[in-house]
Amino acid sequence: MKLVATDLDGTLVRSDRTVSPRTVKVFRRLHEAGVVFVLVTGRPIRWIFPVYSQLGIPALAICANGAATYDPATDTIVHSAPLEASVLAEACARLRAEVPEVVFAVERDGGRQMRHEPDFPVGPWEADHKSVGPATLEEILTRPAAKLLVRAGVQAPDEFTARVGACLTGIAEATNSSSSGMVEVSAAGVTKASALARVARTHSVAAAEVVAFGDMPNDLPMLTWAGRGVAMSNGHPAVRAAADDVTAYSHEDDGVAEYLERLFGF
């Protein structure tokens, strides 16, 4: 394998938001051996810097489920595939007609900024973040967005994602990466797989030479595209069923590191 791609939360990162020393050691060895290493996450850019500080490797990060590819060496977004403002407006109009209680937020500039309707629930860790703030729907729709975030009270994640996806057929992609009932919407054709394929091409790496790790539905396109798609043992049932392999251990117990040690003979 010439390229290793990994999701973060529930995959590489433990529940306490740390990356284990064993995992750091494995990825530094891969980096030193010339293996391409790519972070592939639903996280916005503003959430990935703690991971970089622990890994100590300037790996490319595919953020916002494929909408932005970020290079930490230059602090730039090297590729962007946002929802255009007109599509964003159409998506919100369709969803509000289908689910009147729905509330919206958007990730802009790859997730450097977030704007949300006043009733959209924001995590306590971001309540006072300078790049996160409330806005009217009209303001939200004025600019392209890396992701549209959709909530409607308490919802079953998979069922609500399917409902949103059906409503947006032909104009956008809908997925989820948590148990909170929030749906993440990207531009049509934009997935972790589409962005990872683009990065692989720049390194002259074929899909068959890629091993990818993930745990949630937003990882499915990437795992099915990669030559070897590996689900976490703690992963969503649909992800485990679709993967080529499943780790022996969870994200809490160095599942990715243990798998790579065996794969590369460390």
N, C-alpha and C positions, 0 to 999 in steps of 0.2 A: 504494500500500500504506500502511495506517495503523498496522500493528503488525508489528514484527520480533521473531521468537522464535529463540533459538539455543541449541543444546547447547553444552557447554563442552569437555570433553576430546575431542581428535581433531577438533574443529570450530573453536571460537573460540580455545582455549588450545593453545599449541605443546607439544611433547614435554618441553621444559625447564620447563613449568608457567608460562610467561610469556605475556602478551598483547602483541602487537607494538604499537609506537607508531602505525603506520598504522591498525591496527584500533581503537585507542583514539580516534584522531582522527575516524574515520568515525562511531563510535557517539556521540561527543559532539556531532557535527554533527546527527545524527538526533534526539538528545535536545533540542537547542536548537530544532530545527524542529518539535517537538511530536509526533514519531513515538513511539508507545508501544514500549518496548523491554523484553523479558522474557527472563531467563535460564531455561532449561528443562533440568534436569540430573538424572542419577541420583545425583549427589553428595549426601551428607548436609549439613545446614546447616553443621556445623563445618568443612567443606572449602571453603566459598565465599568466605570473607573475604579471602584473597589476591587473588581476582579483583576484588572490590569495590575493594580498595586500588589496583589498577592502572587500572581503568576510571574511578573517580571519579564514578560515576553511581549514584544510589540506586534502581536498577531492582528490581522484584519478581523474586524467584527461586522458580521451581517446583522443589522439591527431591525427592529420593527417588522419582524417576519419577512424580511427580504426587501423592504422598501428603501433601505439605506445601507450602503457598505462604507464603513468607517475605517480610516487609517490613523492609528494613534501616533505614528511617527511624525506625521505632518498635521495632525488634528484637523483633518479634512474629510468630507464625505466624497468619496471617489466615484460613487454611482448612486443615483437616486431614481426612484420610480414611484412617485406619490399619486394619490388620488387628486385629480385636477378639481378645481373649485366647482366647475359645472357638474361633474360626476358626484362630488360630495353633496351638493345641493339636492340632486336627484335621489341619492341614496337616503338622505335624511327625510325627504318628503315621502318617499315610499314607506319607510319604516314608521314614521309618525302616523301615517294613514292606517297601517296594519296594526300597530301597537301604540295606541294614543298615549300611554303612560311612559313611553320610552324617553330616556335622557341621553345626551351625547357629550363626548369630549373628543378632542383631536390632538394627535402628536404631530408637531411641526418640526421641520428641519431635522428629520431623522430622530426626533425625540429630544432635541435640545430644549424645546419648549412644549408645554401642554396648556391648552385652554379648554375649559369645561363649563357646561351650563351650571347655574348655581345649585341645582338639586343633584348634580352628579356627585356620588360619594368619592372623596379623595382620601387616600391613606394618610394616617397621621405623620408619617415620615416626609410627606410632601406638602403638608398644609401650609407651611411657611417658606416653601422653596421659592426663590426669587423668579424662577422661570415657569412656575405653575400658577395659574390664576383663573378666576371666573370670567365668563364672557357671555354675551347674548348669542342666540343661535345665529342671528344675522352676522355678528362679528366672527363667529366660528367658520362661517361659510365664505369668508372673503379671500382666503388663501388656500393653496394646495395643502394636503395633509399626508404625512407618511402613513398614518393609521386613523381610522374612525373607531372610537370606542363606544360600545352600545350597552346600556343597562336598562332594566325594566323591573325593578324590585327583585324579589327572590324568584329565581328561575333555575330549572334543571339545565345545566350547562350544555349538554349535547343536544337536547331537544330545542332549546332556544337558539342555539347556533344553526341548527337545521332550518328553523323558521326564518331566521334572518337571511340565511343563504338563499332560500327559495324566493324571498322577497326581492333580493338583489341579483337574481339570475341575469347574466349578460352584461352587468356593469361593474361587478366587484366580487372579491373573494371574502368569505366569512369563515373564521376558525375560532378556537378557544385554547387557552393554555392554563386554565386554573379551574377550581371548583366554585368560584365566586358567582358564576352566571354572567360574567362579562364576555361579550363577543367582540372580537377584533376584526376589523374590516380593512382590507387592502385593495389596491387597484386590481382590475381584472388581469389575471395571469401572473400576479406577483405573489410568490411564495418563498419559503426558505430554499426550495429546490431551484427555482429560477435564478436566484442570486448566487447560490453556491455553484451552479453550473457555469455561470459567467466567470466567477473567480477561478474555477478549475481550468477553464479555457485559457486564461491569462498565464497560467503556469504550465500549459501543455499537458494537463493531467486529464485522463479519461475517467468517466464515471466508474468504470470497473476498478480503478486504482484508488477509489475513495472509500473510507470507512467513516460512517456517521453515527452519532449517538443522540438519542432523544427519549422523551417520556410522555409527551402529550399530543393531542390531535394536530396542533400546529406544526409538529415535527414529521407528520406522516409523508408529505410530499418529498422531503429531503431523504427520509429513510428508504422510500421506495425508489428514488432516483439513484442513490449511491450503490456502488457495487456490493457493499456490505452494509446494510442498515441494521443497527443494533439498538434494541429497546432496553430500557432500564428494567430491572426486576420489579421496581416500584411503579412502573409506568401504567398508563391507561390501558385497559384490556384490548381496545382496538389497535393500539400501537404495538403491544406485545404480539398480537395475532398476525399483524402485517409484516413484522420485521423478519430479517434473515436469521437473527440470533437474539438472545436475551442475556444480559449480564448475570453473573452468578450472585452478585451483591448489589445492594441498593446504592443510591447516591450518598447515603449517610455512611456507608462502609466501603468507600473507594471503588465502587463498581466499575467506573470507566478506567481507572488506573490499573486495576487487576486485570481487566480484559486486554488492555494495551500491553501490559508486561508479558502476557502469554503470546499475544499476536506478534510482537516484535522480538521476543526472546530475551527480555531484560532480566 
